[in-house]
Amino acid sequence: MAVDPAKRKAVTEVVREHPGMTLAAVSPGLIVFAVLWLVMGFWPALIIGLVAGGAGYYFITRQK
């Protein structure tokens, strides 16, 4: 499951050039994490976040 080096470089450049846009892109995930933290506590929210992040990484990088 290798990530294309050109895409990785492009994403890195976007994050460096536009940190506000990056924050806007990840803010829904941060809000969901905060709500889960308030409702369930820190550790369950962290575990759910890691599982969701891993699943997202898998679906983005899998071979089609």
C-alpha positions, 0 to 999 in steps of 0.5 A: 500500500504505497502512497504515490510520492508525487501526491505525497509531495503535493499534499505536503506543499498544500499543507505548508502553503495553506494551513487555514485550508488544512484546518478547515478540511480537518475541522469536522473530524476534530468536532466529532472527536470533541463530541465523542470525548465529551460523551464517552471520555478520552480513551474511547474517543481516541480509539474510535478516532484511530480506527476511523483514521486507519480505515480512511487510510486503507480506503484511500491507499488500497489498490483498485 
